[in-house]
Amino acid sequence: MYLYVPKKDDFSQVPDQLMQMFGKPVIVMMINLATRSLALVDVEKVKESMNKDGYFLQLPPPTENELEKYKQRKQQGDKPVE
């Protein structure tokens, strides 16, 4: 999970409850959102949230249930991927 804030080390706009759940933040990188795209989230959504709320929380994508995918393929007559 990633927590984006507009200014380095300024978590003042992040709700206390979120900070408690998130734990002690560790700076991973500084990104210029004006010149960079992100892999899993829309940059405009990040900027909008930071302007409105003072932060943006990016959660990891949901995990896929491989067993359910296998069962669906089997029902459809597809061969399982090895």
C-alpha positions in Angstrom: 0.0 0.0 0.0 1.2 3.5 -0.8 0.3 6.8 0.9 0.9 9.8 -1.3 1.2 13.2 0.4 1.8 16.6 -1.4 4.8 17.5 0.8 7.7 15.3 2.1 7.1 14.2 5.7 3.8 16.2 6.0 1.2 13.8 7.2 -0.9 16.4 9.0 -3.9 16.0 6.6 -4.0 12.2 7.0 -6.6 11.1 9.5 -5.2 9.8 12.8 -7.1 6.5 12.5 -5.5 5.9 9.1 -2.1 6.7 10.4 -2.5 4.3 13.2 -3.6 1.5 10.8 -0.9 2.5 8.3 1.9 2.5 10.8 5.1 4.6 10.7 5.5 5.8 7.1 8.7 5.2 5.3 9.6 7.4 2.3 10.0 5.2 -0.7 10.3 7.8 -3.5 9.5 11.4 -4.5 7.5 11.7 -7.7 6.8 14.7 -9.8 3.2 13.9 -10.8 3.2 16.7 -13.4 5.7 14.7 -15.5 5.2 11.1 -14.5 2.5 8.4 -15.0 1.8 5.7 -12.5 1.4 2.0 -13.2 -1.7 1.1 -11.2 -3.5 4.4 -10.6 -4.6 7.4 -12.6 -2.3 10.4 -11.8 -5.2 12.8 -12.1 -7.1 10.8 -9.4 -4.0 11.0 -7.1 -3.7 14.8 -7.6 -7.4 15.4 -7.1 -7.4 13.4 -3.9 -4.3 15.2 -2.6 -5.8 18.6 -3.4 -9.2 17.7 -1.8 -8.2 15.5 1.1 -4.5 16.2 1.6 -3.4 12.6 0.8 -4.1 9.6 -1.4 -4.1 6.0 -0.3 -3.3 3.4 -2.9 -4.3 -0.1 -2.0 -2.9 -3.2 -3.6 -5.0 -4.8 -6.3 -7.3 -7.6 -5.1 -5.8 -11.0 -5.1 -7.2 -13.5 -7.6 -8.7 -16.7 -6.5 -6.7 -19.2 -8.6 -8.9 -22.2 -7.5 -12.1 -20.5 -8.6 -10.5 -19.6 -12.0 -9.4 -23.2 -12.4 -12.9 -24.4 -11.6 -14.5 -22.0 -14.1 -12.0 -23.1 -16.8 -12.7 -26.7 -16.1 -16.5 -26.2 -16.3 -16.1 -24.5 -19.6 -14.0 -27.4 -20.9 -10.8 -25.3 -21.2 -7.5 -27.0 -20.4 -5.8 -25.7 -17.3 -2.8 -23.4 -17.7 0.4 -25.0 -16.4 
